[in-house]
Amino acid sequence: MAAITKPAGTVMVVEDSRTQAEYLGHILKKEGYSYVIAGNGGIALEMIAKERPAVILTDVIMPEMDGYLLCQKIRADLHTEDIPVVMVTQLFDPADVLRGLEAGADNFIIKPFEPETVALRISEALQLREIQNPDRQSPALNVEFFGRKYAIRAGRLQILHILLSTYDLAIRKNHDLQDAQERLLALNEQLQQMVEELQVSNEDLQLENSNRERIEADLAQANKKLQLMTSITRHDLVNQLTVLQGYLELAQVMCESEPEKAAGHIRKSLAVIGRTINTVDFTADYQRIGVNSPAWHNVSDLIHDSLKYTTLGTVGLENEIPAGTEIYADPLIEKVIFNLIDNALRYGSRLTKIRFAFETVDGYAVITCEDNGIGISSGEKEQIFTYAYGSNTGMGLFLVREILAITGITIRETGTPGQGARFEILVPAGGFRQA
């Protein structure tokens, strides 16, 4: 039906919700219709008895009397049976259509509706009432749906109109659903792109954080070195030079009167000079830690090469490290091996054997350096790794721990006092490999 037919009289809106009623009234007023509002079915019947409306728009769900019962009462009254009744409903179920047809409804307006739909359904209901329907006096059509029977007296033309209206609504809802789905797909693509961009940004941020953490760690290491170097320069060297000065002054005073004592002070001065040289050498070694990038080193080769810088004498060295065993460490790792061997030779006293071995424990590689000397007392097991501890300043083992820490390797002493020293180098997973 192309042309819109307007009612000659008033449109009655039967709606218990004041907000919904006013909204329908606003639409009707905008279309040029006059309207009245009834709060429920009972009030509607009273108002109809006083003034006959041209069309009735009734909500389905209302207190006291719902829209179906109202429509049945209107159809049962000879004075009102021909008034077009359009039901306003959510229409969730096909049974709603059957109940509406059984009650005698002319059409449906489905919530949520558009303003033009209201005018169209009113027009269709009016036009349908103007057509002479040959089926109007036909016997009721009995329909059973999901166990319930419906007696439908509506004519074929009326049923067709309702079905077409319902189908038209389904088509429009489907189009709306497709549009919503397309918008959802577009939004999903945008969201996916945003997620990918966020992942890239997150990776960049992680890289930036990693770089920042590395820089902070490097700065902390550099600051630690600077503080220690300053302490050595200001404290150790000054003390040693002061002692040296004292011995030389005494030797100068006694060189003529007590030449033997003067010679003794000179020998002590030479010893101080030796310690000073060791201190300066230590600062040079310490300064080189972490300067060059870590690399893979063959442990067995490191042990073999370290023998170039020391003399074992009668001490035997057993290298039981499997061929092809490598660890990822600072290039100064060769100094670690040398210091462990040198430390055993200096302090082992009665030792006759130094042994290097390898094993894996709980995902760690454990490189062991042990001897059969006098060992290290329980109270010194941790102190030997501190700076300037011991009879030979303790710089060697301090350097050992610092060098290993560059790549997360740790070292500890686990030997039994009186039976020999045992140093365990613990290399974390990823820091060792075997050919």
C-alpha positions in Angstrom: 0.0 0.0 0.0 1.8 3.1 -1.2 -0.5 5.9 -0.1 -0.9 6.6 3.6 -4.5 6.6 4.8 -5.1 8.8 7.8 -7.9 8.2 10.4 -10.9 10.5 10.3 -11.1 10.5 14.0 -9.0 10.1 17.2 -6.3 7.5 17.7 -6.5 5.8 21.1 -3.2 4.8 22.8 -3.7 2.1 25.5 -0.5 1.9 27.4 0.2 1.6 31.1 3.7 3.1 30.8 3.4 6.9 30.7 6.8 7.2 29.0 5.8 4.8 26.2 2.4 6.4 25.9 3.8 9.9 25.5 6.3 8.7 23.0 3.6 7.2 20.8 1.6 10.4 21.3 4.5 12.5 20.2 4.8 10.4 17.0 1.1 10.7 16.3 1.1 14.4 16.8 4.0 14.8 14.5 2.1 12.9 11.8 -0.9 15.2 12.3 -3.1 12.7 14.2 -5.2 13.6 17.3 -4.9 11.1 20.1 -6.1 10.2 23.6 -4.3 8.0 26.2 -5.8 5.2 28.3 -3.8 3.8 31.2 -5.1 0.2 30.8 -7.7 -1.9 29.1 -10.6 -1.2 31.5 -10.2 2.6 31.2 -10.0 2.1 27.4 -13.4 0.4 27.3 -14.9 3.2 29.4 -13.5 5.8 27.1 -14.6 3.9 23.9 -18.2 3.8 25.3 -18.2 7.6 25.5 -16.3 8.5 22.3 -15.6 6.0 19.6 -11.9 6.2 18.4 -10.9 5.7 14.7 -8.0 3.4 15.6 -6.8 1.7 18.7 -3.1 1.2 19.5 -2.8 -1.1 22.5 0.1 -2.5 24.4 0.0 -6.2 25.0 1.3 -6.5 28.5 -0.8 -4.4 30.9 -2.2 -4.9 34.5 -5.8 -5.9 35.1 -6.6 -6.4 31.4 -4.0 -7.1 28.8 -4.1 -6.2 25.1 -5.4 -9.6 23.9 -8.4 -9.5 26.3 -9.1 -5.9 25.4 -9.1 -6.7 21.7 -11.5 -9.7 22.3 -13.9 -7.5 24.2 -13.8 -4.9 21.4 -14.5 -7.6 18.8 -17.3 -9.1 20.9 -19.2 -5.7 21.0 -21.3 -5.0 17.9 -20.8 -1.3 18.3 -17.0 -1.6 18.4 -16.2 -4.8 16.4 -15.1 -2.9 13.3 -12.6 -0.6 15.0 -9.1 -1.3 13.7 -6.9 -2.6 16.6 -3.1 -2.6 16.2 -1.1 -4.3 19.0 2.2 -2.9 20.2 4.4 -5.7 21.4 7.9 -7.1 21.6 6.8 -10.1 19.6 9.4 -12.5 20.9 7.5 -15.7 19.9 5.3 -16.9 17.0 2.7 -17.7 19.6 2.3 -13.9 20.1 1.1 -13.6 16.4 -1.3 -16.5 16.9 -2.8 -15.0 20.1 -3.1 -11.7 18.3 -5.0 -13.3 15.4 -7.2 -15.2 17.8 -8.0 -12.0 19.6 -8.9 -10.3 16.3 -6.0 -7.9 16.0 -5.6 -6.1 12.6 -1.8 -5.7 12.8 1.2 -5.4 15.0 3.7 -2.7 15.7 6.9 -4.3 16.9 9.1 -2.7 19.6 11.4 -1.0 19.2 9.7 0.8 16.3 10.4 3.7 14.0 8.0 6.6 13.7 7.2 5.9 10.0 6.2 2.3 11.0 3.4 3.6 13.3 1.8 5.6 10.5 2.2 2.7 8.0 0.5 0.2 10.3 -2.4 2.5 11.1 -2.9 3.1 7.4 -2.8 -0.6 6.6 -5.3 -1.4 9.3 -7.7 1.3 8.0 -7.4 0.2 4.4 -7.9 -3.4 5.4 -11.2 -2.5 7.2 -12.5 -0.7 4.1 -12.1 -3.9 2.0 -15.1 -6.2 2.0 -13.7 -9.4 3.4 -15.6 -12.5 2.3 -13.9 -14.6 5.0 -15.2 -12.5 7.9 -18.2 -14.7 8.6 -16.3 -18.0 8.0 -16.0 -20.6 10.8 -13.0 -20.3 13.0 -9.7 -21.8 11.8 -8.4 -24.1 14.6 -4.6 -24.0 14.7 -2.4 -26.0 17.2 1.1 -24.7 18.0 3.3 -26.3 20.6 0.5 -28.1 22.3 -1.9 -25.1 22.4 -4.9 -24.6 20.2 -5.9 -21.2 18.7 -9.3 -20.4 17.2 -8.6 -17.8 14.5 -11.5 -16.0 12.9 -9.5 -13.5 10.9 -9.9 -13.6 7.2 -7.2 -14.7 4.7 -6.4 -11.1 3.7 -6.0 -10.0 7.3 -3.7 -13.0 8.0 -1.7 -12.3 4.9 -1.3 -8.6 5.9 -0.1 -9.6 9.4 2.3 -12.2 8.0 3.7 -9.8 5.4 4.1 -7.1 8.1 5.9 -9.6 10.3 8.1 -10.8 7.4 8.9 -7.2 6.5 10.0 -6.6 10.0 12.1 -9.8 10.0 13.8 -8.6 6.7 14.5 -5.2 8.1 15.8 -6.6 11.4 18.0 -9.0 9.4 19.4 -6.0 7.4 20.0 -4.2 10.6 21.7 -7.3 12.0 23.9 -7.6 8.8 24.8 -3.9 9.1 25.6 -4.3 12.8 27.6 -7.4 11.9 29.6 -5.5 9.2 30.2 -2.7 11.7 31.3 -5.2 14.3 33.7 -6.8 11.8 35.1 -3.4 10.9 35.5 -2.6 14.6 37.0 -6.0 15.1 39.5 -5.3 12.4 40.3 -1.9 13.9 40.6 -3.6 17.3 42.9 -6.3 15.8 45.1 -3.6 14.3 45.2 -1.7 17.5 46.1 -4.9 19.3 48.9 -5.5 16.8 50.1 -1.9 17.2 49.9 -2.3 20.9 52.0 -5.5 20.8 54.6 -3.7 18.7 54.5 -0.8 21.2 54.8 -3.3 24.0 57.7 -5.0 22.4 59.4 -1.6 21.9 58.7 -0.7 25.5 60.0 -4.0 26.7 63.2 -3.5 24.6 63.4 0.0 25.9 63.0 -1.2 29.5 65.5 -3.9 28.9 68.0 -1.4 27.6 67.3 0.9 30.4 67.8 -1.9 33.0 71.0 -2.9 31.3 72.2 0.7 31.3 71.2 1.1 35.0 73.0 -2.2 35.8 76.1 -0.9 33.9 75.9 2.4 35.7 75.6 0.6 39.1 78.5 -1.6 38.2 80.6 1.4 37.0 79.7 3.3 40.2 80.7 0.3 42.3 84.0 0.1 40.5 84.5 3.8 40.8 83.9 3.7 44.5 86.2 0.8 45.1 88.9 2.3 42.9 88.6 5.5 44.8 88.9 3.7 48.1 92.0 1.8 46.9 93.6 4.9 45.5 92.9 7.1 48.5 93.2 4.6 51.3 95.4 1.6 50.4 98.0 3.4 48.3 98.3 6.3 50.7 98.7 3.9 53.7 101.3 1.9 51.8 103.2 5.0 50.7 103.1 6.3 54.3 104.6 3.1 55.6 107.2 3.1 52.8 108.1 6.7 53.7 108.6 5.7 57.4 110.9 2.7 56.6 113.0 4.8 54.2 113.4 7.6 56.8 114.4 5.1 59.4 116.9 3.5 57.0 118.3 7.0 56.2 118.8 7.8 59.8 120.4 4.4 60.6 122.5 4.0 57.4 125.7 5.0 59.2 125.2 4.2 62.8 123.2 0.9 62.4 123.7 -0.3 58.9 122.1 -3.8 59.6 118.9 -2.3 60.9 118.9 0.2 58.0 119.2 -2.8 55.6 116.3 -4.4 57.4 114.1 -1.3 56.9 115.1 -1.2 53.2 114.0 -4.9 52.8 110.7 -4.0 54.5 110.4 -1.0 52.1 110.8 -3.3 49.1 108.0 -5.6 50.5 105.7 -2.5 50.7 106.7 -1.6 47.2 105.7 -5.1 46.1 102.3 -4.8 47.8 101.8 -1.4 46.2 102.5 -2.8 42.8 100.0 -5.6 43.5 97.4 -3.0 44.4 98.0 -1.1 41.2 97.9 -4.4 39.2 94.6 -5.2 40.9 93.1 -1.9 39.8 94.1 -2.6 36.2 92.5 -6.0 36.3 89.4 -4.8 38.0 89.0 -2.0 35.5 88.9 -4.5 32.7 86.0 -6.5 34.1 82.9 -6.2 31.8 84.8 -4.0 29.3 84.6 -6.7 26.5 81.5 -8.6 25.6 81.0 -12.1 27.1 81.7 -15.1 24.9 81.7 -18.9 24.9 84.9 -20.5 26.5 86.0 -24.1 26.5 86.5 -24.9 30.1 89.0 -27.7 29.6 91.1 -25.5 27.4 91.0 -22.7 30.0 92.5 -25.1 32.6 95.2 -26.3 30.3 96.1 -22.7 29.2 96.3 -21.5 32.8 99.3 -23.8 33.5 101.4 -21.4 31.3 101.4 -18.9 34.1 102.1 -21.1 37.1 104.4 -23.9 38.3 102.7 -26.9 39.9 105.9 -28.5 41.1 105.1 -31.8 42.7 101.4 -31.1 42.8 99.3 -33.1 40.3 96.4 -31.5 38.4 93.5 -33.7 37.2 91.4 -32.1 34.5 88.1 -34.2 34.3 86.1 -31.6 32.4 84.4 -33.3 29.4 85.8 -32.2 26.1 83.5 -29.6 24.4 82.1 -28.2 27.6 81.7 -24.4 27.2 80.4 -21.6 29.4 79.3 -18.1 28.5 81.5 -15.7 30.5 83.5 -12.5 30.6 86.9 -12.9 28.7 88.6 -12.6 32.1 87.4 -16.1 32.9 90.9 -17.3 32.3 92.0 -15.3 35.3 89.3 -17.1 37.4 90.9 -20.5 36.6 94.4 -19.2 37.2 93.4 -17.6 40.6 91.7 -20.9 41.8 94.9 -22.9 41.0 97.2 -20.2 42.4 95.1 -19.9 45.5 95.4 -23.7 46.1 99.1 -23.6 45.6 99.6 -20.6 48.0 97.4 -21.8 50.8 97.0 -25.5 50.4 100.2 -26.2 52.4 100.4 -30.0 52.3 98.4 -30.5 49.1 99.4 -32.9 46.4 96.4 -32.8 44.1 94.1 -30.3 42.4 91.1 -31.7 40.6 88.6 -30.0 38.2 85.3 -31.8 37.6 81.9 -31.1 35.9 78.3 -32.1 36.6 74.7 -30.8 36.1 72.4 -30.4 39.1 68.8 -29.0 39.0 69.5 -27.3 35.6 72.8 -25.8 36.7 76.2 -26.7 35.5 78.6 -27.2 38.5 82.3 -26.8 37.8 84.3 -28.0 40.8 87.9 -27.1 41.8 89.0 -29.1 44.8 92.3 -30.0 46.5 93.5 -32.1 49.4 95.3 -29.3 51.3 94.4 -27.9 54.7 91.1 -26.4 53.5 89.3 -23.3 54.7 87.7 -22.8 58.1 84.0 -22.4 58.4 84.2 -18.8 59.4 86.2 -17.8 56.4 84.2 -19.5 53.6 82.5 -16.2 52.7 85.1 -13.8 53.9 87.7 -15.0 51.4 85.6 -13.4 48.6 85.7 -10.0 50.1 88.3 -7.3 49.0 91.6 -7.2 50.8 91.0 -10.2 53.1 93.7 -12.7 54.0 97.5 -12.9 54.1 97.8 -12.0 50.4 95.2 -9.2 50.4 92.5 -11.5 49.1 92.2 -9.6 45.8 92.3 -12.8 43.7 89.0 -14.4 45.0 87.3 -11.0 45.1 88.1 -10.6 41.4 87.0 -14.2 40.7 83.5 -13.5 42.1 83.2 -10.2 40.2 84.3 -11.7 36.9 81.8 -14.6 37.1 78.9 -12.3 38.2 79.0 -10.5 34.8 77.1 -13.4 33.2 75.1 -14.5 36.3 77.6 -17.2 37.4 78.2 -17.7 41.2 80.9 -19.3 43.2 81.0 -20.7 46.7 83.4 -22.7 48.9 82.0 -26.0 50.2 85.1 -27.9 51.3 85.7 -29.7 54.7 88.2 -27.8 56.9 91.3 -29.9 57.3 90.5 -32.1 54.3 90.9 -29.6 51.5 89.3 -26.6 49.8 86.4 -27.1 47.3 85.2 -24.3 45.1 81.9 -24.8 43.2 81.2 -22.6 40.2 77.4 -22.6 39.5 76.5 -21.8 35.9 72.7 -21.1 35.2 70.8 -22.7 32.4 71.6 -21.1 29.1 75.0 -20.2 30.3 76.6 -23.6 29.4 76.6 -26.0 26.6 78.3 -29.3 25.5 79.3 -30.3 22.1 
